[in-house]
Structures are given as structure tokens and as C-alpha cells.
Amino acid sequence: MHWSQMSNQLNIKTKFIQPEDFVAFVAGFFIPFLWKALAVFLVFKFIAIKKGMTPMELLRRLMKGRKRASRSTYPLKPTEKFSLLREASKYLSIVICFVCLPTESAKAGFQIIDEPKIEQPTPVIDNPFTQPKSGVGDKVRLEDVLELVIDKPWRTEFISKELQALRVSWLSNNQSVSEIVAQLGRNYGIETYFVESAGKLYVDWAGGYCETAIANEIKRRKQINTELLFNSEKVSIPKVLWVERDERTYLC
């Protein structure tokens, strides 16, 4: 065939889907912008194939207008070729940077916090055993009576353990705790004293100390009545005598 009858148009055969297009297709699922760009590019490439040219050649002709058929064509330089893979890698690198860069993990949790318990302050009793109490009992355990009338933080300690089960009868009409304890001591021959530093009321069989203290008090009052020209035979003693001895305070 004579050279004059030959066409100077270059027939280019290219595959519709190339490896870089497939990579960009996968990346498009993760980057919405690339998905749209891929769809536009595939349509543009499909038109270029139908025209028998590369997408870049079709783009050049659209930008510069149609050229004369006699104008010779030449292949594009590799640096001028449009690579969808290279364009997609730009965006993928940004995504990889965000994914791979170390970030400080934030940890959150919860904890059930109970309502704080308010500790009741221990009552400070300036004058112990002076609180009034009312009650009555017939043949009840001495330990139960003292537990009923003595308030915390005071505790009762029995020196003679058998006194815990001693059956006693008592009656109080708004009398003080000290008067109740002293009356039990006089009626049943027991002796009670407390030590404030220990916070305890001690109970034991009577050792004669309270009897001596009561006898001395009666003698003293008789002497006062004699000096005041009163009847010295009629002497009344208080319902409870507070007798201090060392650290002990007896309730007689």
C-alpha cells in the first residue's frame, strides 16, 4: 500500500480495567470522593476507547479543539500520562497517616459509689448517769436492766460474773440512771462504780465501801441537825451518793 493511502491516525488498544483502576475501585469504597472520581473517569475512558485514543489524548483534544487529520500524533511521555493509581495514592496516604499515627487511647468507665455513711458522733456526756429513765421490771436479769438504762458509749463490766443473771425488781418514774443503780445496790447488796477514762461501769458484790460511806453521811447529817437544834433522829439521805476514790466514782 502506498504511503499516501495510509492513515496517520494511531489506533490505540487498551484494556478497560487496569490494575491501578482496580486498586482505585477498592479505595473508592473507603473514600467517597474517589468513588465519584472513579465513576467519572471510567465514563471518560470508555468514551476515549470508543474514539480509539487514550483518555489523555481525548482530554487534550477537548481542550485544544479538533486537529487536522493530517497532523501526526505521537505517544505521550510517561511523565505526562494520567495515572489514577498515583492520584488515588495521594488520598490513601492521607488516610494511612491518620490510621497509623499513634494516638492516645481514652479509657472510660463507671463506678457505683454508695451514699456516704454519716458517722454519728459519739455523745459526750459531761455528767454521766444523770439522764432520767422511766421503767419497771419484776424479777428480771440485772444485766438486762443495766443494758436498758445505761446509754452508749458507756459499757458494763461485771467483776463477779454471777451477778449477770441476778434477778432484780426495779421501778423508776423519771429518776436518773445513777439513782436507779444506787437503789439496786442498796436493795441487793451490790456495789457499782465507774471509771471515766475507761468508759465502763463496774458491778461487783458489795465490799462494805458504800455501807461505810452511807453510815458516815448519816452521822454527819445528824451532827448538823444537833448543831441546828433539829431532831437528830430523823435524818434523810440522798437517793444516791457520789463517792470518789482514786479514779473510781462509786454510786452508793
Backbone torsions as a table, in degrees:
resi	resn	phi	psi	omega
1	MET	NA	134.7	-178.9
2	HIS	-69.2	148.7	-175.9
3	TRP	-65.1	-23.5	-179.4
4	SER	-72.3	-22.8	-179.9
5	GLN	-90.3	-3.1	-178.8
6	MET	-83.9	142.5	179.4
7	SER	-83.2	141.0	177.7
8	ASN	-91.6	10.7	177.0
9	GLN	-86.7	136.6	-176.9
10	LEU	-94.6	120.5	176.5
11	ASN	-85.8	118.4	-176.7
12	ILE	-108.4	126.5	176.2
13	LYS	-105.5	126.9	-180.0
14	THR	-142.9	152.3	178.3
15	LYS	-79.1	146.9	-179.3
16	PHE	-71.1	-42.5	178.4
17	ILE	-116.3	116.7	176.9
18	GLN	-105.9	168.1	-177.3
19	PRO	-56.4	-42.5	-179.9
20	GLU	-66.4	-29.4	177.0
21	ASP	-69.3	-36.3	179.3
22	PHE	-66.8	-40.7	177.1
23	VAL	-62.1	-43.1	177.9
24	ALA	-65.4	-33.3	178.1
25	PHE	-63.9	-42.2	177.9
26	VAL	-67.0	-42.6	179.6
27	ALA	-64.6	-26.4	-179.5
28	GLY	-63.0	-25.1	177.0
29	PHE	-66.3	-26.6	-176.0
30	PHE	-99.6	-22.6	-179.6
31	ILE	-121.3	105.2	-177.2
32	PRO	-56.5	-35.9	-178.4
33	PHE	-64.2	-41.6	179.2
34	LEU	-67.2	-30.8	177.9
35	TRP	-63.8	-43.8	178.2
36	LYS	-68.2	-40.9	179.3
37	ALA	-64.7	-36.1	178.5
38	LEU	-64.9	-43.0	180.0
39	ALA	-62.3	-43.0	178.7
40	VAL	-64.9	-41.0	-178.2
41	PHE	-66.3	-40.6	-179.7
42	LEU	-64.8	-38.7	176.7
43	VAL	-64.9	-43.4	179.4
44	PHE	-64.3	-39.3	179.5
45	LYS	-68.5	-38.0	178.0
46	PHE	-61.2	-41.9	177.8
47	ILE	-65.2	-39.5	179.7
48	ALA	-64.1	-39.5	178.6
49	ILE	-64.4	-41.8	177.2
50	LYS	-61.3	-33.1	179.0
51	LYS	-80.9	-11.0	-179.9
52	GLY	78.5	36.8	-179.7
53	MET	-148.9	171.2	178.0
54	THR	-78.8	159.5	177.8
55	PRO	-59.4	-36.9	179.3
56	MET	-67.5	-37.0	178.0
57	GLU	-65.5	-40.1	178.3
58	LEU	-66.2	-37.4	178.1
59	LEU	-65.7	-39.7	178.8
60	ARG	-64.3	-38.2	-178.7
61	ARG	-72.2	-34.8	177.4
62	LEU	-67.1	-34.3	-178.7
63	MET	-78.6	-36.8	-175.4
64	LYS	-101.0	-5.5	-176.9
65	GLY	88.0	170.1	-179.2
66	ARG	-72.2	140.3	178.8
67	LYS	-100.0	159.8	178.1
68	ARG	-64.7	147.9	-178.1
69	ALA	-65.1	-23.6	-178.6
70	SER	-78.0	-11.2	-177.3
71	ARG	-74.6	129.2	-176.8
72	SER	-75.6	149.5	177.6
73	THR	-106.4	159.8	-179.6
74	TYR	-145.1	149.5	-179.2
75	PRO	-67.7	149.9	178.5
76	LEU	-75.3	148.6	174.4
77	LYS	-69.5	150.5	179.4
78	PRO	-57.8	-31.7	-179.5
79	THR	-73.1	-19.1	-178.3
80	GLU	-94.5	-11.8	-177.6
81	LYS	-70.3	142.2	178.8
82	PHE	-84.9	120.3	-179.6
83	SER	-113.7	114.5	178.5
84	LEU	-67.0	-32.3	178.0
85	LEU	-63.2	-42.1	179.7
86	ARG	-65.3	-38.6	179.1
87	GLU	-68.9	-40.6	179.6
88	ALA	-67.3	-34.2	-179.7
89	SER	-64.3	-26.7	177.3
90	LYS	-61.8	-44.1	-179.0
91	TYR	-76.5	-35.5	178.9
92	LEU	-65.0	-35.0	178.8
93	SER	-63.2	-35.3	178.0
94	ILE	-65.7	-42.4	179.8
95	VAL	-65.0	-41.3	-178.8
96	ILE	-64.5	-37.1	178.6
97	CYS	-61.4	-43.2	-179.9
98	PHE	-68.4	-34.3	-177.3
99	VAL	-76.8	-40.6	-172.4
100	CYS	-87.0	-23.2	-179.0
101	LEU	-62.7	134.5	179.7
102	PRO	-67.1	133.7	177.6
103	THR	-124.9	149.4	177.7
104	GLU	-75.6	123.5	-179.5
105	SER	-79.0	136.5	178.2
106	ALA	-98.8	127.2	179.2
107	LYS	-111.3	133.1	179.3
108	ALA	-129.7	151.4	178.5
109	GLY	-158.7	-178.3	178.6
110	PHE	-139.0	157.2	-179.8
111	GLN	-142.1	132.4	179.3
112	ILE	-83.8	117.2	-179.0
113	ILE	-104.8	119.4	178.2
114	ASP	-69.4	154.1	177.3
115	GLU	-63.1	127.4	-176.2
116	PRO	-60.3	134.9	179.4
117	LYS	-82.1	128.2	179.5
118	ILE	-89.2	114.4	-179.5
119	GLU	-75.1	127.9	178.5
120	GLN	-74.0	125.9	-179.4
121	PRO	-65.7	143.2	178.7
122	THR	-68.2	123.4	-177.0
123	PRO	-63.5	133.5	177.9
124	VAL	-96.7	118.5	-176.6
125	ILE	-106.0	110.9	179.8
126	ASP	-70.2	-42.8	178.8
127	ASN	-115.8	91.1	-175.3
128	PRO	-65.7	149.8	175.7
129	PHE	63.7	26.3	177.2
130	THR	-106.3	0.4	-179.5
131	GLN	-72.5	136.9	179.1
132	PRO	-75.0	142.4	178.9
133	LYS	-136.7	146.2	177.2
134	SER	-126.7	139.9	179.1
135	GLY	171.8	174.0	-179.6
136	VAL	-151.5	146.4	177.6
137	GLY	-156.5	146.7	-178.4
138	ASP	-128.4	116.5	178.8
139	LYS	54.8	55.4	176.8
140	VAL	-110.9	161.2	-178.9
141	ARG	-65.6	138.3	178.9
142	LEU	-61.4	-37.4	179.5
143	GLU	-61.4	-39.5	179.9
144	ASP	-68.7	-36.9	179.5
145	VAL	-65.2	-47.4	-179.1
146	LEU	-66.2	-34.9	177.5
147	GLU	-66.3	-29.5	-179.3
148	LEU	-76.8	-39.8	-171.9
149	VAL	-93.7	-20.6	-177.2
150	ILE	-94.3	126.2	-179.0
151	ASP	-90.6	156.0	174.0
152	LYS	-70.4	154.5	9.3
153	PRO	-87.2	11.2	-179.2
154	TRP	-71.7	145.0	177.4
155	ARG	-125.9	157.5	-179.2
156	THR	-109.5	133.1	176.6
157	GLU	-127.7	125.8	-178.4
158	PHE	-93.8	118.1	175.4
159	ILE	-68.8	-46.1	173.9
160	SER	-99.3	109.1	-171.5
161	LYS	-64.6	-24.9	-179.2
162	GLU	-67.6	-16.4	179.2
163	LEU	-71.0	-16.2	179.8
164	GLN	-62.5	-37.9	-177.3
165	ALA	-95.9	8.5	179.1
166	LEU	-64.8	128.2	-178.9
167	ARG	-85.7	125.6	-178.0
168	VAL	-133.5	157.9	173.6
169	SER	-118.6	141.2	-176.8
170	TRP	-150.2	157.8	179.3
171	LEU	-148.6	131.7	179.7
172	SER	-140.3	128.1	175.3
173	ASN	-114.8	80.6	179.3
174	ASN	64.2	33.8	175.1
175	GLN	-86.1	161.2	179.4
176	SER	-76.2	161.3	-179.0
177	VAL	-63.0	-38.8	-179.1
178	SER	-63.9	-37.2	178.4
179	GLU	-67.3	-39.2	178.8
180	ILE	-64.3	-45.5	-178.6
181	VAL	-65.6	-41.4	-180.0
182	ALA	-64.8	-39.6	179.7
183	GLN	-65.5	-39.2	176.6
184	LEU	-63.3	-39.0	179.5
185	GLY	-64.7	-40.6	-179.7
186	ARG	-70.6	-35.3	-175.9
187	ASN	-77.9	-32.5	-171.7
188	TYR	-120.5	11.9	173.8
189	GLY	67.8	39.1	176.7
190	ILE	-116.5	163.0	-176.3
191	GLU	-127.4	130.0	-178.6
192	THR	-126.0	139.5	174.3
193	TYR	-150.4	156.8	178.8
194	PHE	-126.1	152.5	175.5
195	VAL	-117.8	112.9	-173.3
196	GLU	-65.8	-36.0	-179.9
197	SER	-66.5	-29.3	179.2
198	ALA	-90.3	-19.5	-179.2
199	GLY	70.1	31.1	-176.8
200	LYS	-128.2	149.4	170.7
201	LEU	-108.5	119.9	-176.3
202	TYR	-97.6	139.9	-178.2
203	VAL	-125.9	131.1	-179.3
204	ASP	-151.7	167.6	173.4
205	TRP	-65.3	148.7	-177.7
206	ALA	-62.4	131.6	179.2
207	GLY	-106.0	8.3	178.1
208	GLY	95.5	-5.5	-177.1
209	TYR	-70.7	-44.8	-179.6
210	CYS	-68.3	-37.5	179.1
211	GLU	-61.2	-41.2	178.5
212	THR	-66.1	-40.6	-179.7
213	ALA	-65.3	-39.3	179.2
214	ILE	-68.8	-41.6	179.2
215	ALA	-63.0	-39.9	178.4
216	ASN	-67.5	-35.9	178.7
217	GLU	-67.2	-40.6	178.4
218	ILE	-63.9	-44.0	178.8
219	LYS	-60.8	-41.8	-179.3
220	ARG	-64.7	-40.9	-178.8
221	ARG	-70.5	-35.3	176.6
222	LYS	-63.4	-40.7	180.0
223	GLN	-64.3	-39.4	177.9
224	ILE	-64.7	-42.3	179.5
225	ASN	-63.8	-36.8	179.1
226	THR	-65.9	-41.2	-179.8
227	GLU	-67.3	-30.9	-179.8
228	LEU	-93.4	10.1	179.1
229	LEU	60.7	32.9	173.1
230	PHE	-96.6	170.3	177.2
231	ASN	-69.7	112.5	-175.5
232	SER	-77.6	-10.7	-178.6
233	GLU	-81.9	-29.3	-179.3
234	LYS	-94.1	95.8	-178.2
235	VAL	-121.2	130.3	175.8
236	SER	-108.2	139.8	177.8
237	ILE	-112.3	153.2	179.7
238	PRO	-64.4	162.2	-178.4
239	LYS	-69.7	-20.1	177.6
240	VAL	-149.5	136.7	174.6
241	LEU	-108.1	126.9	177.2
242	TRP	-96.5	108.6	-176.4
243	VAL	-117.2	120.1	-179.1
244	GLU	-96.9	137.0	179.0
245	ARG	-146.8	110.8	-173.4
246	ASP	56.2	-122.7	178.7
247	GLU	-91.7	-2.4	-176.6
248	ARG	-92.7	146.9	173.2
249	THR	-126.4	111.4	-176.7
250	TYR	-86.0	142.3	173.8
251	LEU	-107.9	93.4	-173.8
252	CYS	-102.5	NA	NA
